[in-house]
Each structure stands twice: as structure tokens, then as C-alpha cells.
Amino acid sequence: MRTPLLTSDAAPPAIERAFWPAGRGPQRSRWIQLTAVAVVVVLVTAWWLVSGGQTATTKVRVDGRIVWVPGREPTVASALTAGRVRPRDGALLSVVTHRVIASHASPAQLFVDNTPAQPDQRVRAGDRIVVKNGTDAVEKIVSRRVQGVGPGLPAVEDRIWISGGGTEEAQVGEHSGEIVSRSEAVGAADPAHAETGMVVALSFDDGPDPRWTPAILQVLKDENVKATFCTIGYLAQRHPELVKAEFDAGHLVCDHSMHHILTLPSRPHPQIVDEVDQAADVIRSITGQNPLFYRPPGGNLNPDIINTAHQRGLRVLKWSVDPKDYTRPSAPVILARIEAKVGPGAVILMHDGGGDRSQTVAMLKQLIDDLKKRGFTFYNWM
């Protein structure tokens, strides 16, 4: 049974009379609408009071600008985000090329109402946030004794060259090792000369590799022979214990670039500097010494790469005997290729990384024994 609708002649119920004024028609509809709005306002107000009376945004100042920070628990970090302010740390730059050595050497500082603050610190309405960015700085220049190049040394060495330069006192970057200036050589300064005696140098590229490098180190130890390991920077970072093992065993650790980019001569100057210097930085951080040589990936060079290496105090080392062991021929083939071309002063190129080097490892002892029988000794620049 339906409840009959009120007609214009019917009297409104008591609750309606409490809200509706006397009258009929459109006035009654208007008061219904107003009553609904009032109920919504009451509900919103009640929710606001129950939630603690907090607003959805907080008004602060960031570097003098008014910023409204969203959220009920605003922090310094969220205020900076709302104000689109990104603190900047100061970098440590190398002394010659001004490349970045450390990106966060001088951290940015945050202040709330003149008091040092952290990014996760809560802020309140009216707080004043100030950001003081870090400042870039150039590394200190220190005196360090370096090997003298001596007169007559070629820009690129593809065989053993003996430098008669003695040692020199140089002004270098404290962290980068970049050479600012050299002083007079200390000791003999005889002209450099190519080695013509029965001496060869063994060198291994593209490591360190946790499988092949220790095996090669063991053969060299058993044979009492020193070698040169041309290491790739990112692999040296990954396996610093192997680089340290090479160095501690008396072998020479050589800079073979940071990422082994075969097309480096076509790259822009800043990238060339990074590839040469970053790998040298890694080696220095592990061994405590600046490397003596830079060996170009694939032997690919241009004047910019050579000058960059020399600026870092690195001689440029290539090779005179390449058995192409990186193509993974058999051990007898590698051995035969080397023995067919080796001669006085030869620099022999082999690999301890970059792929399967089992055949290189397999023939190494026989190579050393055969060369010893032919009267060769093994040169080490250390």
C-alpha cells in the first residue's frame, strides 16, 4: 500500500515544519536544496575535526618563494620537490682536464629557519627552507716523483724501449695524477734506445678474468717470469683482488682504457680523456701507483689519444708480435705464430680476458721454456 503524496493542501509533518517556512510550491523545493547543502557542510566539518583539523597542504618558503607542500606529513624533501628545487653537490675536478673525479665531494646543505636540516625532517607552516649548493673545486697540486721519459723515446712504443730519463720531480694532481709540469730529471738522462739484446716482453690484454688470470699468474710464478697485464678499467673495478695479485707478484699493470672502445679515435675529446684517465684512476686506487703505460684497444690511436695519455704521464705501448690468440686458435698454432716472429726486443701480445683463453694458458709454459732455450730473457719495466 503506497503512502499518499503530500498535496498542496496537506499539512507538512512536524520535522518539515521545523525547516520549511510557511508557504507552498517553489519555496519548499528551495529549502529542500538548502537543507541538503547544510547536511553536507556539517558532515565535512565533522570529518575535518575528527582528522585533527589538518589541511591538505602546508605553506612554507623555499629559498624565499612561497611553496604549498601537499600531504599531511610534509618534509624538507617534499617541500623541495613541490618548489622544484634540486640541491646540487659540488664536484672535485682534475687539475688539467677538469674532468669530474668525485661528483659529491662538496655536499649541498639544507637549513630550516637557519638551523641545519636533513631531507626527511618534518616541516610546519611558515618554515623557511634555504638550500646552499655545494661548490666545485679543483684538486690540489702535489709534488711527486715520476719516471722520466728522456730524450729520444718515441710517442708510441711497439717494442721494448729503454728510457734513460731516470726520475723527475713533477707537479701533479693529487688524485688524478695529471701532470702539470716536470722539473729536471734526477739521475741519468741518457737518450732512450730500443732494446737489441735477447730480451722479450710478455703482455696480456683484456683482463682481469677470474678464470684465466689466476691460471696465467700461476704459470708465470712457476717459471719465475714477469709480464705486463693491460687491464680494462671496469673489469679491474669488478675484480680488484686480481689486479692486486698481479701487482703484488711484481708484474706491471697497464691501462687498457675504461671500457675497451675499439672506435675510440672517432670519439670526442672528453670521452677520450675519460677512457684513458678513469682506467688509470682505477689502477692507482688498487695498486697505489700510477700506471706506466697506456695500451690502446685494438691498437687504434690518433694524436688526441696519444697526447691525452702523455698528459697523464703514460707512455703508449703497442706490440710487435700478435699471434691473434683472441680468435681462439689451438695452442700449437698460437705457439708457432709467436716463435716464428719473436726477436730481440719483441713485445708479445696475448690475452687473459675477453673470452675463452684456455688455449693461451695451455701453450704458455712451453712458450716460456722454448724462449729460455733460445737464450731469451724476459723484460719487465717495473
Stockholm file with secondary structure:
# STOCKHOLM 1.0

chainA/1-382         MRTPLLTSDAAPPAIERAFWPAGRGPQRSRWIQLTAVAVVVVLVTAWWLVSGGQTATTKVRVDGRIVWVPGREPTVASALTAGRVRPRDGALLSVVTHRVIASHASPAQLFVDNTPAQPDQRVRAGDRIVVKNGTDAVEKIVSRRVQGVGPGLPAVEDRIWISGGGTEEAQVGEHSGEIVSRSEAVGAADPAHAETGMVVALSFDDGPDPRWTPAILQVLKDENVKATFCTIGYLAQRHPELVKAEFDAGHLVCDHSMHHILTLPSRPHPQIVDEVDQAADVIRSITGQNPLFYRPPGGNLNPDIINTAHQRGLRVLKWSVDPKDYTRPSAPVILARIEAKVGPGAVILMHDGGGDRSQTVAMLKQLIDDLKKRGFTFYNWM
#=GR chainA/1-382 SS CCCCCCCTTSCCCHHHHHHSCSCCTHHHHHHHHHHHHHHHHHHHHHHHHHTTSCCSEEEEEETTEEEEEESSSCBHHHHHHHTTCCCCCEEEECTTTCCEEEEEEECCEEEETTEEECTTCBCCTTCEEEEECCCCEECCEEEEEEECCCTTCCSEESSCEEEECCEEEEEEETTTCCEEEEEEEESCCEEEEECCSSEEEEEEEEECCTTHHHHHHHHHHHHTCCCEEEECHHHHHHCHHHHHHHHHTTCEEEECCSSCCTTGGGSCHHHHHHHHHHHHHHHHHHHSSCCSEECCGGGCCCHHHHHHHHHTTCEEECCSBCCCGGGCCCHHHHHHHHHHHCCTTEEEEEESSSSCCHHHHHHHHHHHHHHHHTTCEECCCC
#=GC SS_cons         CCCCCCCTTSCCCHHHHHHSCSCCTHHHHHHHHHHHHHHHHHHHHHHHHHTTSCCSEEEEEETTEEEEEESSSCBHHHHHHHTTCCCCCEEEECTTTCCEEEEEEECCEEEETTEEECTTCBCCTTCEEEEECCCCEECCEEEEEEECCCTTCCSEESSCEEEECCEEEEEEETTTCCEEEEEEEESCCEEEEECCSSEEEEEEEEECCTTHHHHHHHHHHHHTCCCEEEECHHHHHHCHHHHHHHHHTTCEEEECCSSCCTTGGGSCHHHHHHHHHHHHHHHHHHHSSCCSEECCGGGCCCHHHHHHHHHTTCEEECCSBCCCGGGCCCHHHHHHHHHHHCCTTEEEEEESSSSCCHHHHHHHHHHHHHHHHTTCEECCCC
//
